[in-house]
Amino acid sequence: MTTLTARPSGSAVWLACPMGLTMQNRYGNRYPAGAAAEEGTAAHWVKEQLRAGNLVAVGDAAPNGVAVTQDMLTYGAQANSYLDKLADGGKVFTELNIEIKFGKYTIKGTVDDVALPPDGRTFHQVDYKYGYTHVPADSSQNRIYGIGLRQRFVREQGTLHIVQPRDYTAKPTRSWVFTPIDQLDFCQKVERALDAAHEKNPVAIPGSHCNRCPGRGQCAAVREWSMVEEHAGSDAQLSPEAVAAELHLARRQAELAAARVKGLEDEASHILRGGGLVPGWSMQSKPGRETWTDEQPVLALAAGFGLLDTVSERRLITPNQAIKAGLPAELVRMHTKRPQGEAKLVPTGETLAARIFGEK
């Protein structure tokens, strides 16, 4: 039997769908990381550099080429401070590689941060998230890492933490106590899921997790749910009970439709990036966000117009905000640039070239 590689970061998929693990192994490296993922990678690098005492400044390039921002520096420093408080004078580990045992299976992963207080009994597992989408402290990824830390440091009582400064729906730091009973139950759940994933013909269970699966565009279970475009008209006259049932069904269909669309977009983009042809579709980059080329002349310009306090605040505001504040647009544009944004898949007739030249 071929053993599939299970990653903690993909556990939300393979815990819910046995076929998900096959899809992750087959398509996990097929599509490039998006701009948001690259930004998160850069933010993690900044936090690590600050932790190591290395100098990092706004505008520096992270190893993946993404420019360092003030937010990355501010939030990275705050995450390190939070970690120190959890350690309470004990040991701290950053980017810790671990192996986690679940019965006959071994999962490898890298924990963002670990704090081991001097009491010798507890551990704190900290996951740093730079994105906007809310991640709960008791996520399956966090719990897998928690099991790994219990095995590594032989400390039963663990607390799982999320540090997510740009999640505006919840507190930027949150935690969940991972008790020994919870740990035992979760270990059994993971082992059962891995057993199901390694069956000769694993089943596919569609759901909201499909939106995180790299194989969503190829999955028959997602593709084959009813997509009838038209039928005889009728007045449903739904009862309250029927409204409740239909709403649950409609929400599930919307989740599967979103997963299918994103999966097919990923596959079409993959073909086009490789030089292939997808009839009626092409790649196009839209202008990115306008940024300053040099802040000092702009500050002098703002001072001349009596707008220095408005334009600078704690740091220089964006070009569009500066124009709205009262700086002449033509002068502002002399000190800005607008790089190309990430290439996106669009119907061929909607590309800029098609609109200009009347391409059909």
LUMBATOR-212467 format. One record per residue (C-alpha): z, x, y; residue in one letter. Coordinates in pm, 1 decimal. Layout:
N
<up:Z&east:X&north:Y&residu:a>
...
//
This chain:
360
<up:0.0&east:0.0&north:0.0&residu:m>
<up:-95.1&east:131.5&north:344.0&residu:t>
<up:202.0&east:142.0&north:578.0&residu:t>
<up:116.6&east:12.4&north:924.0&residu:l>
<up:259.4&east:174.7&north:1234.9&residu:t>
<up:507.0&east:-55.6&north:1407.4&residu:a>
<up:603.4&east:23.9&north:1765.5&residu:r>
<up:906.4&east:-119.6&north:1946.0&residu:p>
<up:690.2&east:-205.1&north:2248.9&residu:s>
<up:475.8&east:-436.1&north:2033.3&residu:g>
<up:761.2&east:-603.1&north:1848.5&residu:s>
<up:732.7&east:-933.3&north:2037.8&residu:a>
<up:397.0&east:-976.7&north:1863.3&residu:v>
<up:463.5&east:-857.0&north:1508.1&residu:w>
<up:801.5&east:-1029.7&north:1485.9&residu:l>
<up:629.3&east:-1360.8&north:1561.5&residu:a>
<up:300.3&east:-1307.8&north:1375.6&residu:c>
<up:254.1&east:-1107.7&north:1052.4&residu:p>
<up:-115.9&east:-1050.3&north:1134.6&residu:m>
<up:-13.6&east:-911.8&north:1472.0&residu:g>
<up:82.4&east:-572.8&north:1328.4&residu:l>
<up:-260.7&east:-531.1&north:1169.5&residu:t>
<up:-422.2&east:-624.8&north:1499.8&residu:m>
<up:-209.3&east:-372.9&north:1688.9&residu:q>
<up:-302.8&east:-94.1&north:1448.6&residu:n>
<up:-670.0&east:-187.0&north:1461.0&residu:r>
<up:-714.2&east:-252.0&north:1833.4&residu:y>
<up:-407.4&east:-99.2&north:1997.7&residu:g>
<up:-593.8&east:204.4&north:2134.9&residu:n>
<up:-928.3&east:32.9&north:2188.1&residu:r>
<up:-873.9&east:-83.9&north:2546.0&residu:y>
<up:-763.8&east:135.1&north:2839.3&residu:p>
<up:-437.1&east:76.3&north:3021.7&residu:a>
<up:-466.7&east:-132.1&north:3337.5&residu:g>
<up:-369.0&east:-27.2&north:3688.9&residu:a>
<up:-23.9&east:-186.6&north:3657.3&residu:a>
<up:51.6&east:8.8&north:3340.0&residu:a>
<up:-61.4&east:334.0&north:3502.4&residu:e>
<up:162.2&east:261.7&north:3800.1&residu:e>
<up:456.3&east:205.3&north:3564.5&residu:g>
<up:386.8&east:535.6&north:3388.9&residu:t>
<up:391.3&east:713.9&north:3725.0&residu:a>
<up:717.3&east:542.6&north:3823.8&residu:a>
<up:881.1&east:660.6&north:3500.9&residu:h>
<up:763.5&east:1015.7&north:3569.6&residu:w>
<up:914.4&east:1003.3&north:3918.5&residu:v>
<up:1248.8&east:888.1&north:3778.5&residu:k>
<up:1244.6&east:1171.4&north:3523.0&residu:e>
<up:1166.3&east:1429.7&north:3791.1&residu:q>
<up:1449.4&east:1307.4&north:4010.5&residu:l>
<up:1680.4&east:1318.5&north:3710.5&residu:r>
<up:1584.8&east:1679.8&north:3648.2&residu:a>
<up:1643.7&east:1771.7&north:4012.8&residu:g>
<up:1277.2&east:1839.1&north:4086.6&residu:n>
<up:1133.4&east:1773.1&north:4432.7&residu:l>
<up:890.1&east:1480.6&north:4452.7&residu:v>
<up:742.7&east:1343.2&north:4774.1&residu:a>
<up:541.8&east:1040.8&north:4879.7&residu:v>
<up:174.5&east:1110.7&north:4819.7&residu:g>
<up:228.7&east:1355.6&north:4534.6&residu:d>
<up:19.2&east:1283.2&north:4226.8&residu:a>
<up:187.1&east:1195.0&north:3898.4&residu:a>
<up:32.5&east:1353.7&north:3584.3&residu:p>
<up:-184.1&east:1043.0&north:3535.5&residu:n>
<up:-324.0&east:1075.1&north:3888.6&residu:g>
<up:-133.9&east:783.4&north:4045.8&residu:v>
<up:7.4&east:859.6&north:4391.1&residu:a>
<up:386.0&east:860.3&north:4430.9&residu:v>
<up:514.5&east:586.5&north:4665.0&residu:t>
<up:839.0&east:545.6&north:4854.8&residu:q>
<up:934.7&east:256.6&north:4625.9&residu:d>
<up:900.5&east:481.2&north:4320.5&residu:m>
<up:1137.0&east:734.3&north:4478.2&residu:l>
<up:1387.2&east:472.9&north:4595.6&residu:t>
<up:1398.2&east:274.4&north:4273.4&residu:y>
<up:1396.2&east:585.7&north:4055.3&residu:g>
<up:1702.5&east:718.4&north:4237.1&residu:a>
<up:1876.6&east:382.6&north:4201.1&residu:q>
<up:1802.4&east:373.4&north:3827.0&residu:a>
<up:1950.2&east:721.6&north:3782.6&residu:n>
<up:2261.0&east:622.7&north:3977.5&residu:s>
<up:2305.8&east:315.1&north:3757.2&residu:y>
<up:2278.1&east:534.2&north:3447.1&residu:l>
<up:2545.6&east:774.2&north:3576.6&residu:d>
<up:2785.3&east:485.0&north:3632.5&residu:k>
<up:2734.7&east:365.9&north:3275.6&residu:l>
<up:2797.5&east:715.9&north:3139.2&residu:a>
<up:3124.3&east:737.3&north:3333.6&residu:d>
<up:3133.6&east:1114.6&north:3297.4&residu:g>
<up:2996.9&east:1115.3&north:2943.0&residu:g>
<up:2658.2&east:1224.6&north:2811.9&residu:k>
<up:2319.8&east:1105.8&north:2935.0&residu:v>
<up:1988.5&east:1133.9&north:2749.4&residu:f>
<up:1647.4&east:1065.3&north:2905.3&residu:t>
<up:1321.4&east:1004.1&north:2717.3&residu:e>
<up:1500.8&east:1033.5&north:2383.2&residu:l>
<up:1276.7&east:1030.1&north:2074.8&residu:n>
<up:1435.1&east:846.7&north:1784.2&residu:i>
<up:1354.8&east:713.9&north:1436.9&residu:e>
<up:1488.4&east:372.1&north:1340.5&residu:i>
<up:1534.8&east:271.4&north:976.9&residu:k>
<up:1483.9&east:-87.7&north:861.2&residu:f>
<up:1511.8&east:-80.2&north:482.9&residu:g>
<up:1209.9&east:111.5&north:350.2&residu:k>
<up:1041.6&east:111.2&north:692.3&residu:y>
<up:1074.1&east:366.6&north:972.3&residu:t>
<up:987.3&east:290.2&north:1332.2&residu:i>
<up:950.1&east:569.3&north:1586.1&residu:k>
<up:1001.3&east:525.4&north:1957.0&residu:g>
<up:1118.0&east:677.4&north:2283.6&residu:t>
<up:1419.3&east:536.7&north:2464.9&residu:v>
<up:1402.1&east:557.5&north:2844.3&residu:d>
<up:1771.9&east:636.2&north:2895.5&residu:d>
<up:2094.5&east:648.1&north:2696.3&residu:v>
<up:2449.5&east:669.1&north:2831.8&residu:a>
<up:2737.3&east:766.3&north:2601.3&residu:l>
<up:3077.5&east:707.9&north:2765.8&residu:p>
<up:3365.8&east:940.0&north:2671.9&residu:p>
<up:3538.1&east:668.7&north:2463.3&residu:d>
<up:3329.7&east:771.1&north:2157.4&residu:g>
<up:3282.3&east:406.8&north:2054.6&residu:r>
<up:3017.7&east:253.7&north:2278.4&residu:t>
<up:2660.6&east:327.2&north:2383.5&residu:f>
<up:2438.2&east:196.6&north:2661.9&residu:h>
<up:2062.4&east:169.0&north:2611.0&residu:q>
<up:1869.3&east:140.4&north:2939.0&residu:v>
<up:1504.9&east:35.6&north:2969.2&residu:d>
<up:1341.5&east:99.0&north:3309.0&residu:y>
<up:1071.5&east:-156.2&north:3392.9&residu:k>
<up:860.0&east:-112.5&north:3705.8&residu:y>
<up:646.8&east:-424.7&north:3664.1&residu:g>
<up:697.2&east:-772.4&north:3805.5&residu:y>
<up:705.0&east:-979.1&north:3484.3&residu:t>
<up:1062.3&east:-1064.1&north:3386.6&residu:h>
<up:1196.8&east:-881.6&north:3080.8&residu:v>
<up:1529.7&east:-1000.6&north:2932.0&residu:p>
<up:1799.1&east:-750.6&north:2842.9&residu:a>
<up:1801.2&east:-877.7&north:2484.0&residu:d>
<up:1426.6&east:-826.2&north:2433.1&residu:s>
<up:1319.6&east:-733.6&north:2080.7&residu:s>
<up:1215.9&east:-387.8&north:2203.3&residu:q>
<up:1561.3&east:-327.6&north:2348.7&residu:n>
<up:1730.7&east:-446.1&north:2030.6&residu:r>
<up:1517.3&east:-218.6&north:1810.8&residu:i>
<up:1615.0&east:76.5&north:2028.1&residu:y>
<up:1976.4&east:-39.0&north:2012.5&residu:g>
<up:1967.9&east:-24.6&north:1631.2&residu:i>
<up:1820.9&east:324.4&north:1653.3&residu:g>
<up:2097.5&east:443.9&north:1885.2&residu:l>
<up:2367.8&east:302.0&north:1660.5&residu:r>
<up:2216.0&east:494.4&north:1369.7&residu:q>
<up:2172.5&east:812.1&north:1576.2&residu:r>
<up:2515.7&east:827.1&north:1739.9&residu:f>
<up:2723.3&east:621.1&north:1490.9&residu:v>
<up:2863.0&east:400.4&north:1765.8&residu:r>
<up:2881.8&east:34.5&north:1671.0&residu:e>
<up:2939.0&east:-135.2&north:2006.1&residu:q>
<up:2626.6&east:-126.9&north:2220.7&residu:g>
<up:2513.0&east:-279.7&north:2548.2&residu:t>
<up:2145.5&east:-318.8&north:2626.5&residu:l>
<up:2029.7&east:-293.2&north:2986.9&residu:h>
<up:1716.6&east:-366.1&north:3186.4&residu:i>
<up:1661.6&east:-199.0&north:3522.8&residu:v>
<up:1373.1&east:-384.5&north:3686.9&residu:q>
<up:1376.6&east:-346.2&north:4065.6&residu:p>
<up:1058.7&east:-546.2&north:4128.2&residu:r>
<up:1155.0&east:-853.7&north:3924.5&residu:d>
<up:1215.6&east:-1099.9&north:4208.1&residu:y>
<up:1320.2&east:-1381.1&north:3973.4&residu:t>
<up:1648.0&east:-1222.9&north:3858.1&residu:a>
<up:1897.3&east:-948.3&north:3930.9&residu:k>
<up:1735.7&east:-602.4&north:3926.0&residu:p>
<up:1990.6&east:-484.1&north:3667.6&residu:t>
<up:2108.1&east:-698.3&north:3377.2&residu:r>
<up:2277.7&east:-637.2&north:3044.6&residu:s>
<up:2350.4&east:-792.9&north:2705.1&residu:w>
<up:2621.3&east:-692.8&north:2458.0&residu:v>
<up:2468.8&east:-613.9&north:2118.0&residu:f>
<up:2753.8&east:-689.1&north:1875.7&residu:t>
<up:2766.5&east:-556.5&north:1518.3&residu:p>
<up:2703.1&east:-909.7&north:1384.6&residu:i>
<up:2395.7&east:-945.7&north:1607.0&residu:d>
<up:2277.6&east:-605.2&north:1490.3&residu:q>
<up:2303.9&east:-701.8&north:1123.5&residu:l>
<up:2115.9&east:-1028.9&north:1175.2&residu:d>
<up:1842.8&east:-855.3&north:1373.9&residu:f>
<up:1796.4&east:-580.1&north:1113.8&residu:c>
<up:1736.1&east:-843.7&north:848.0&residu:q>
<up:1487.9&east:-1025.3&north:1073.7&residu:k>
<up:1291.1&east:-705.4&north:1139.9&residu:v>
<up:1277.0&east:-611.8&north:771.8&residu:e>
<up:1151.9&east:-959.6&north:678.0&residu:r>
<up:885.3&east:-942.6&north:950.6&residu:a>
<up:765.1&east:-602.4&north:831.9&residu:l>
<up:751.8&east:-726.2&north:471.9&residu:d>
<up:534.6&east:-1019.4&north:584.1&residu:a>
<up:312.2&east:-790.4&north:791.6&residu:a>
<up:247.1&east:-567.4&north:489.8&residu:h>
<up:137.8&east:-850.5&north:260.3&residu:e>
<up:-214.1&east:-812.6&north:119.6&residu:k>
<up:-341.6&east:-1098.6&north:335.3&residu:n>
<up:-91.9&east:-1146.1&north:622.2&residu:p>
<up:-98.0&east:-1485.7&north:790.7&residu:v>
<up:-172.4&east:-1533.1&north:1160.8&residu:a>
<up:64.6&east:-1750.0&north:1362.0&residu:i>
<up:-80.0&east:-1829.2&north:1707.4&residu:p>
<up:150.7&east:-1873.3&north:2004.3&residu:g>
<up:244.6&east:-1736.6&north:2346.7&residu:s>
<up:283.4&east:-1390.1&north:2189.6&residu:h>
<up:-97.0&east:-1381.4&north:2148.1&residu:c>
<up:-120.0&east:-1291.8&north:2517.8&residu:n>
<up:36.3&east:-954.0&north:2430.7&residu:r>
<up:-176.7&east:-885.5&north:2123.4&residu:c>
<up:-470.4&east:-642.4&north:2161.8&residu:p>
<up:-657.0&east:-828.3&north:1886.1&residu:g>
<up:-641.3&east:-1169.1&north:2052.3&residu:r>
<up:-1014.7&east:-1168.9&north:2123.3&residu:g>
<up:-1095.4&east:-1103.3&north:1756.4&residu:q>
<up:-839.6&east:-1335.0&north:1594.4&residu:c>
<up:-981.3&east:-1632.1&north:1404.6&residu:a>
<up:-654.4&east:-1825.2&north:1439.2&residu:a>
<up:-686.4&east:-1813.2&north:1818.6&residu:v>
<up:-1061.4&east:-1877.9&north:1813.4&residu:r>
<up:-1061.6&east:-2175.1&north:1578.1&residu:e>
<up:-830.4&east:-2420.0&north:1753.5&residu:w>
<up:-1018.5&east:-2723.8&north:1881.0&residu:s>
<up:-1231.2&east:-2665.9&north:2191.9&residu:m>
<up:-1431.0&east:-2988.9&north:2201.2&residu:v>
<up:-1610.6&east:-3007.9&north:2535.6&residu:e>
<up:-1678.2&east:-3380.8&north:2547.6&residu:e>
<up:-1601.1&east:-3703.6&north:2364.2&residu:h>
<up:-1617.9&east:-4076.9&north:2420.8&residu:a>
<up:-1416.4&east:-4183.7&north:2724.4&residu:g>
<up:-1092.7&east:-4374.8&north:2672.8&residu:s>
<up:-773.1&east:-4463.1&north:2854.8&residu:d>
<up:-488.5&east:-4305.8&north:2655.7&residu:a>
<up:-205.5&east:-4509.4&north:2816.4&residu:q>
<up:53.2&east:-4256.7&north:2696.0&residu:l>
<up:410.5&east:-4360.1&north:2631.2&residu:s>
<up:690.2&east:-4129.8&north:2755.2&residu:p>
<up:727.2&east:-3998.2&north:2402.1&residu:e>
<up:352.6&east:-3932.7&north:2379.2&residu:a>
<up:360.8&east:-3757.6&north:2718.9&residu:v>
<up:630.5&east:-3526.5&north:2586.3&residu:a>
<up:435.4&east:-3447.3&north:2270.4&residu:a>
<up:102.6&east:-3403.4&north:2454.4&residu:e>
<up:265.6&east:-3175.7&north:2713.5&residu:l>
<up:397.9&east:-2944.1&north:2441.7&residu:h>
<up:52.9&east:-2937.2&north:2279.8&residu:l>
<up:-128.4&east:-2879.9&north:2609.0&residu:a>
<up:100.8&east:-2590.8&north:2703.2&residu:r>
<up:40.5&east:-2428.5&north:2364.9&residu:r>
<up:-335.6&east:-2473.7&north:2403.5&residu:q>
<up:-318.9&east:-2317.3&north:2751.0&residu:a>
<up:-135.8&east:-2014.3&north:2611.7&residu:e>
<up:-391.4&east:-1969.3&north:2333.9&residu:l>
<up:-681.2&east:-2018.4&north:2574.3&residu:a>
<up:-539.7&east:-1752.0&north:2806.3&residu:a>
<up:-498.1&east:-1515.3&north:2512.3&residu:a>
<up:-854.2&east:-1577.0&north:2395.1&residu:r>
<up:-1004.1&east:-1528.7&north:2742.5&residu:v>
<up:-814.3&east:-1203.6&north:2801.9&residu:k>
<up:-899.5&east:-1071.9&north:2457.6&residu:g>
<up:-1269.8&east:-1144.2&north:2497.6&residu:l>
<up:-1265.2&east:-987.8&north:2846.1&residu:e>
<up:-1107.7&east:-673.3&north:2702.3&residu:d>
<up:-1371.3&east:-650.4&north:2428.6&residu:e>
<up:-1662.4&east:-713.6&north:2668.5&residu:a>
<up:-1526.8&east:-448.1&north:2906.3&residu:s>
<up:-1493.1&east:-205.9&north:2614.8&residu:h>
<up:-1858.5&east:-259.3&north:2517.7&residu:i>
<up:-1983.2&east:-220.6&north:2876.4&residu:l>
<up:-1777.2&east:93.4&north:2941.0&residu:r>
<up:-1933.8&east:245.1&north:2630.1&residu:g>
<up:-2284.4&east:183.6&north:2762.7&residu:g>
<up:-2349.4&east:-133.0&north:2563.9&residu:g>
<up:-2484.1&east:-465.7&north:2685.9&residu:l>
<up:-2302.8&east:-798.6&north:2703.8&residu:v>
<up:-2565.6&east:-1053.3&north:2816.5&residu:p>
<up:-2469.2&east:-1221.6&north:3142.2&residu:g>
<up:-2171.9&east:-991.3&north:3212.8&residu:w>
<up:-2117.5&east:-662.0&north:3397.0&residu:s>
<up:-1840.7&east:-449.2&north:3549.0&residu:m>
<up:-1770.7&east:-444.4&north:3921.3&residu:q>
<up:-1503.4&east:-278.3&north:4133.4&residu:s>
<up:-1373.4&east:-463.7&north:4436.9&residu:k>
<up:-1236.4&east:-278.1&north:4740.0&residu:p>
<up:-878.8&east:-171.1&north:4684.4&residu:g>
<up:-585.6&east:-208.7&north:4919.4&residu:r>
<up:-636.8&east:-47.4&north:5260.7&residu:e>
<up:-400.4&east:244.9&north:5322.1&residu:t>
<up:-330.8&east:493.3&north:5601.4&residu:w>
<up:-503.8&east:831.0&north:5592.0&residu:t>
<up:-245.5&east:995.6&north:5822.5&residu:d>
<up:63.5&east:818.4&north:5952.2&residu:e>
<up:143.2&east:1040.6&north:6253.4&residu:q>
<up:-155.6&east:943.3&north:6474.0&residu:p>
<up:-85.4&east:577.4&north:6396.8&residu:v>
<up:276.4&east:612.2&north:6506.1&residu:l>
<up:159.0&east:770.9&north:6830.6&residu:a>
<up:-93.4&east:489.7&north:6874.1&residu:l>
<up:176.6&east:227.0&north:6815.4&residu:a>
<up:405.7&east:396.3&north:7066.4&residu:a>
<up:127.8&east:383.7&north:7327.3&residu:g>
<up:96.3&east:9.0&north:7278.0&residu:f>
<up:474.5&east:-43.0&north:7281.6&residu:g>
<up:476.7&east:-149.8&north:6915.9&residu:l>
<up:648.4&east:145.0&north:6749.2&residu:l>
<up:953.6&east:-49.6&north:6625.7&residu:d>
<up:735.7&east:-332.7&north:6493.9&residu:t>
<up:480.8&east:-111.8&north:6320.7&residu:v>
<up:714.3&east:142.7&north:6164.5&residu:s>
<up:1024.6&east:-57.2&north:6060.9&residu:e>
<up:1185.1&east:172.8&north:5801.9&residu:r>
<up:845.4&east:319.9&north:5722.8&residu:r>
<up:491.0&east:254.9&north:5839.5&residu:l>
<up:380.9&east:-100.5&north:5756.8&residu:i>
<up:38.5&east:-177.1&north:5608.8&residu:t>
<up:-281.1&east:-164.0&north:5819.7&residu:p>
<up:-330.6&east:-541.4&north:5811.4&residu:n>
<up:29.0&east:-596.9&north:5917.0&residu:q>
<up:-18.1&east:-349.1&north:6203.2&residu:a>
<up:-325.0&east:-542.5&north:6322.5&residu:i>
<up:-133.1&east:-870.5&north:6308.6&residu:k>
<up:145.2&east:-705.5&north:6506.2&residu:a>
<up:-95.6&east:-632.8&north:6790.4&residu:g>
<up:-271.3&east:-299.0&north:6732.3&residu:l>
<up:-650.0&east:-317.5&north:6791.5&residu:p>
<up:-832.5&east:-343.6&north:6460.6&residu:a>
<up:-1104.6&east:-97.4&north:6561.0&residu:e>
<up:-843.3&east:169.7&north:6637.3&residu:l>
<up:-647.1&east:97.9&north:6320.5&residu:v>
<up:-962.4&east:136.5&north:6107.9&residu:r>
<up:-1000.3&east:493.0&north:6238.2&residu:m>
<up:-687.2&east:586.7&north:6042.8&residu:h>
<up:-731.4&east:397.2&north:5716.6&residu:t>
<up:-919.2&east:416.3&north:5389.9&residu:k>
<up:-999.0&east:158.5&north:5124.4&residu:r>
<up:-1056.9&east:307.3&north:4777.3&residu:p>
<up:-1241.2&east:120.2&north:4505.6&residu:q>
<up:-1017.0&east:-103.7&north:4301.6&residu:g>
<up:-1004.4&east:-129.3&north:3924.2&residu:e>
<up:-1335.8&east:-235.0&north:3766.9&residu:a>
<up:-1323.8&east:-597.3&north:3651.4&residu:k>
<up:-1551.6&east:-798.5&north:3424.8&residu:l>
<up:-1759.4&east:-1058.0&north:3615.6&residu:v>
<up:-2057.4&east:-1277.6&north:3528.0&residu:p>
<up:-2376.3&east:-1090.1&north:3617.0&residu:t>
<up:-2480.1&east:-1351.5&north:3875.3&residu:g>
<up:-2151.6&east:-1304.8&north:4064.0&residu:e>
<up:-2179.9&east:-929.2&north:4123.9&residu:t>
<up:-2223.5&east:-801.4&north:4477.1&residu:l>
<up:-2573.0&east:-673.8&north:4390.1&residu:a>
<up:-2674.3&east:-1017.1&north:4261.3&residu:a>
<up:-2556.1&east:-1187.1&north:4579.0&residu:r>
<up:-2741.5&east:-937.6&north:4799.6&residu:i>
<up:-3067.2&east:-909.9&north:4607.2&residu:f>
<up:-3078.4&east:-1252.9&north:4446.7&residu:g>
<up:-3047.4&east:-1118.6&north:4090.7&residu:e>
<up:-3074.5&east:-1388.8&north:3827.2&residu:k>
//
